[in-house]
Amino acid sequence: MPQKSGRRDEWVILGSGTSTGVPLLQCRCATCRSKHPRNQRLRVSAWVRSRGRSLLIDTATDLRQQALRARIPRVDAVLYTHPHADHVSGVDEIRAFNFVQKQVIPAFGNAWTQEELVGRFPYVFQRASQIVGGGRPELDFHLIDGQVSSFNAAGIEVIPISTQHGPKECLGYRINSVAYVTDCHYIPPESLDRLRGLKVLILDCLRVQPHDTHLTLDRALEVISELRPSRTYLTHLGHDFEYRRWSKKLPKGVALAHDGLRFRI
């Protein structure tokens, strides 16, 4: 079970949007035309502070903007959910943390993520390669099997949550009584068991209509009904979800995540 700590963990939603971000380029729908700040969604990611350590979940496309806005002082480890572009394309921004911290930063993820990252960013992971120009991110990748009971990331116990994202495995992560589960259309029973007893669940919910690789509203609500966390924030939101309108329609204990959302547990 998750470790007990005398301090409260702090979670920050750095980005709550789908792969296109919101507003969607050239879209004229009400959400995309809205001036409400909670309808402005960067690509999905999160930041966790626990026991004095700083963990980043994914290096999203908008990481530089997110890190500046959240004032992230350091990154002690990166937890990768999967290697889709919106979750990894900000990897070069890790360089700034390397410069300041003067150390290689550990990264964790499954075999799919490792294969894709090494193939697409060889200059990061193939250390013998020559780099001309402004340097490179320094990440030390640790392969995580989604079935292990837990692993240690910079001194923090993390429980991996194996889910299905189309034909591939995506990893969610549980730290103490909070779990982050994005980009999935199915959560198998053994993973649901790892999600019981949560105070907060941050859960994938792309849109209202069905989708082949993501939870949508009805299915997300079914998962919430089974797990019964104290509070749920829906994330990876597309432009179906106009913030004010849907905030009035969701069940008690369920809310739309928004960029910059902070909570302590």
C-alpha positions in Angstrom: 0.0 0.0 0.0 1.1 3.6 -0.4 3.5 5.0 2.1 2.4 7.2 5.0 3.9 10.6 5.2 3.7 13.4 7.8 3.5 16.0 5.1 0.8 16.6 2.6 1.5 15.9 -1.1 0.8 18.8 -3.5 -0.5 18.1 -7.0 -0.6 20.7 -9.9 -2.4 20.1 -13.2 0.0 21.7 -15.6 -2.2 20.9 -18.6 -5.7 19.5 -18.9 -6.2 19.5 -22.7 -6.3 16.9 -25.4 -3.5 16.4 -28.0 -4.6 19.5 -30.0 -4.9 21.7 -27.0 -7.9 23.9 -26.5 -8.8 26.1 -28.3 -8.4 23.9 -31.4 -6.8 25.8 -34.3 -9.3 27.4 -36.6 -12.3 26.1 -34.6 -15.2 28.4 -34.0 -17.2 26.5 -31.4 -18.3 28.1 -28.2 -15.5 26.5 -26.1 -12.8 27.5 -28.6 -14.1 31.1 -28.8 -14.5 31.4 -25.1 -12.4 33.9 -23.1 -12.9 32.0 -19.9 -9.4 31.0 -18.7 -10.6 27.5 -17.7 -11.4 26.8 -21.4 -7.8 27.4 -22.3 -6.1 24.0 -22.0 -2.5 23.1 -22.6 -1.4 19.6 -23.4 -2.1 17.2 -20.5 0.5 16.7 -17.7 0.9 17.1 -14.0 3.5 18.0 -11.3 3.7 16.3 -7.9 5.6 17.4 -4.8 5.9 14.7 -2.1 8.3 14.5 0.9 10.3 17.4 -0.5 10.7 15.7 -3.9 9.5 17.0 -7.3 8.0 14.5 -9.8 6.9 15.5 -13.3 4.3 13.3 -15.1 5.2 13.5 -18.8 7.1 16.1 -20.7 4.2 17.6 -22.6 4.5 19.7 -25.7 3.9 22.9 -23.7 6.3 22.0 -20.8 8.3 25.3 -21.0 5.1 27.4 -20.6 3.7 25.1 -17.9 6.9 25.1 -15.9 7.2 28.9 -16.0 3.6 29.3 -14.9 3.8 26.8 -12.1 7.2 28.0 -11.0 8.6 24.4 -11.0 12.0 24.8 -9.2 13.4 21.4 -10.0 12.6 18.0 -11.3 13.8 14.9 -9.4 12.2 12.4 -11.7 9.9 12.1 -14.8 7.1 9.5 -14.9 6.1 8.8 -18.5 2.6 7.5 -19.2 3.2 6.6 -22.8 5.1 8.0 -25.9 2.4 9.9 -27.8 3.7 13.3 -29.0 1.6 15.4 -26.7 3.1 13.6 -23.7 6.8 13.6 -24.7 7.5 16.4 -27.2 8.6 18.9 -24.5 11.5 16.6 -23.5 14.1 19.2 -24.6 12.9 21.5 -21.8 14.4 19.2 -19.3 17.8 20.7 -20.3 17.1 23.7 -18.1 16.6 21.6 -15.0 19.8 19.7 -15.9 21.7 23.0 -16.2 20.5 24.2 -12.8 20.6 20.9 -10.9 23.9 19.7 -12.5 22.7 16.1 -12.6 21.1 13.5 -14.8 17.4 13.1 -14.1 15.8 9.6 -13.8 12.9 8.9 -16.1 10.5 5.9 -15.7 8.2 4.2 -18.2 7.2 1.0 -19.9 8.8 -0.8 -22.9 6.7 0.9 -25.5 7.7 4.3 -24.1 11.4 3.4 -24.0 11.4 2.1 -27.5 9.7 5.2 -28.9 11.8 7.7 -26.9 15.1 6.1 -27.9 14.0 5.9 -31.5 12.7 9.5 -31.8 15.2 11.2 -29.4 18.4 9.3 -29.8 20.5 12.3 -28.8 18.9 12.1 -25.4 19.5 8.4 -24.7 22.4 7.4 -26.9 25.1 9.1 -24.9 27.9 8.4 -27.4 26.4 10.6 -30.1 27.9 14.1 -30.8 25.7 17.1 -30.2 26.3 20.4 -32.0 24.6 23.5 -30.5 22.7 24.1 -27.3 23.2 20.9 -25.4 20.7 18.1 -24.7 18.4 16.8 -22.0 20.1 14.3 -19.7 17.6 11.6 -18.7 18.4 8.1 -17.4 15.6 5.8 -18.4 14.4 3.1 -16.0 12.1 0.4 -17.5 9.0 -0.2 -15.5 6.8 -3.2 -15.8 3.2 -2.2 -15.3 2.6 -5.3 -13.2 5.2 -4.6 -10.5 3.7 -3.7 -7.1 5.5 -0.4 -6.8 8.8 1.3 -7.6 11.0 4.0 -6.2 11.2 7.3 -8.0 13.6 9.8 -6.3 12.7 8.3 -2.9 9.0 8.3 -3.5 7.0 5.0 -3.7 4.9 5.0 -6.9 2.4 2.4 -7.8 2.0 1.9 -11.6 -1.5 1.4 -13.0 -1.6 -0.6 -16.3 -4.3 0.5 -18.7 -5.2 0.0 -22.3 -4.8 2.8 -24.8 -5.9 1.3 -28.0 -3.7 -1.8 -28.6 -1.0 -0.5 -26.3 -0.3 -0.3 -22.5 -0.5 3.2 -21.0 0.7 3.7 -17.4 -1.2 5.6 -14.8 0.5 6.3 -11.4 -0.7 6.3 -7.8 1.2 8.2 -5.1 -0.3 7.7 -1.7 -4.0 8.5 -1.9 -4.0 10.2 -5.3 -3.9 8.5 -8.8 -3.3 10.0 -12.2 -4.9 7.9 -15.0 -4.9 9.4 -18.5 -5.1 8.2 -22.1 -7.0 4.9 -21.8 -10.2 3.3 -23.0 -10.1 0.3 -20.6 -8.8 -0.3 -17.0 -8.5 -4.0 -16.3 -9.8 -5.4 -13.0 -6.4 -5.8 -11.4 -5.6 -2.2 -12.1 -9.0 -1.1 -10.7 -8.0 -2.9 -7.5 -4.9 -0.6 -7.3 -7.2 2.4 -7.5 -9.4 1.7 -4.6 -9.5 3.9 -1.5 -8.4 7.0 -3.3 -9.0 10.5 -2.0 -8.5 12.0 -5.5 -8.6 10.4 -8.9 -7.5 12.3 -12.0 -9.1 10.5 -14.9 -9.0 10.6 -18.7 -12.2 11.9 -20.3 -11.7 13.1 -23.9 -15.2 13.9 -25.0 -18.9 13.1 -24.8 -19.2 10.8 -27.8 -17.6 7.3 -27.9 -13.9 7.0 -28.9 -11.7 4.0 -29.7 -8.8 4.8 -27.4 -10.0 7.1 -24.7 -12.5 7.1 -21.9 -15.4 9.4 -22.7 -17.9 10.8 -20.3 -20.3 7.9 -19.7 -17.4 5.4 -19.3 -15.5 7.7 -17.1 -18.5 8.1 -14.8 -18.9 4.3 -14.7 -15.3 4.0 -13.5 -15.9 6.7 -10.9 -19.0 4.9 -9.7 -17.1 1.7 -9.2 -14.1 3.2 -7.5 -15.9 5.9 -5.4 -13.0 8.2 -4.8 -13.7 11.2 -2.6 -13.0 13.5 -5.5 -12.4 13.1 -9.2 -11.0 15.5 -11.8 -11.6 14.8 -15.4 -8.6 15.6 -17.7 -7.3 15.2 -21.3 -10.4 17.3 -22.2 -11.4 18.2 -25.7 -13.5 21.2 -26.8 -16.7 19.3 -26.1 -16.4 20.5 -22.5 -17.2 24.1 -22.0 -16.1 24.7 -18.4 -19.0 26.6 -17.0 -21.7 24.6 -18.7 -20.3 21.2 -17.7 -19.4 22.2 -14.2 -23.1 22.5 -13.5 -23.9 19.1 -15.0 -21.4 16.8 -13.5 -22.3 14.6 -10.5 -21.3 15.6 -7.0 -17.6 14.9 -6.4 -16.7 15.1 -10.1 -15.2 18.2 -11.7 -13.4 19.2 -14.8 -9.7 19.7 -14.3 -8.3 23.0 -15.4 -4.8 24.2 -16.1 -3.2 25.5 -12.9 -5.4 23.5 -10.6 -3.6 22.8 -7.3 -4.6 20.7 -4.3 -3.0 19.2 -1.3 -3.7 15.8 0.3 
